[in-house]
Amino acid sequence: MNWDVIEGNWTQYKGQVKAQWGKLTNDHLDVIAGRRDQLTGQIQKSYGVGKDEADKQIDAFEKYLANSRPS
């Protein structure tokens, strides 16, 4: 799955993002609006991790979504 799909269907994925990163509030998710760079920055702020770690977590999340999609 590529990030454009997630961004385009952000309202459908917000719940899964919130489940993955529970420290992110609904306000954070509204500001992020599906933009990967915004999500990266907010994960860095909320969890105190570096950009590389945040990107790694998002990559793993993308793979999880791709593998959990019905065929």
N, C-alpha and C positions, 0 to 999 in steps of 0.2 A: 504494500500500500504506500502510496506516496503522500506527502504532507498536504498537497493541494486538495486531495479528497477530504482529509480531516478538516482543513480550513473551510472548505466549501460546505461542509455539513457540521460545523462547529456545535450548533445547538444539540445535535444528536450525540456528540461525543463528550460534551461538557461533564456529564455525570460520571463517565469513565475516567476522565482526567481528574475530577474531584476525588474519586475513589483511590486513584493512584497517588495523588499528591494532596492529602487531606488538609494540609495547612493553607492551601489556596482557597480563598473565599469566592463566593459568587461574584462579588465586585471585581476581584482579580480576573476571574474568567471572562467577565464582560469586557474588561479592558484588553485582555489578551486577544479576544475575538478570533481565535484560530491562528494567529501569527506565531510561527515557531520561535522567532527571535524574542518576542515578548514573553513566551512561555519559558524559554531558556533563562531570561533575566529574572523572572519572578521566582523560578525554582532556585536560582542562585541566592536571591535575597531571602527567601523564606526558609531555605534549608542550610544556608551557609556553605554551599559547595561551589567549586569553580565551574567555569564555562564547559570545560571538557567533561566533567562529571555530569553536569546537567544535560549536555548533548548525548552522552552515553545513555542516560536514563530515558530520554525521549526516543532515541533509536530503539531501545528495548521495548518501549511502549508501542511504537509503530509496528514492530515485529509481532508483538502480542495481538494487536488489532488485526493484522493481516492474517494471522493463524486462526483467529477466532471468528472470522467472517464466514457465514455459511456459503457453501459452494453452489 
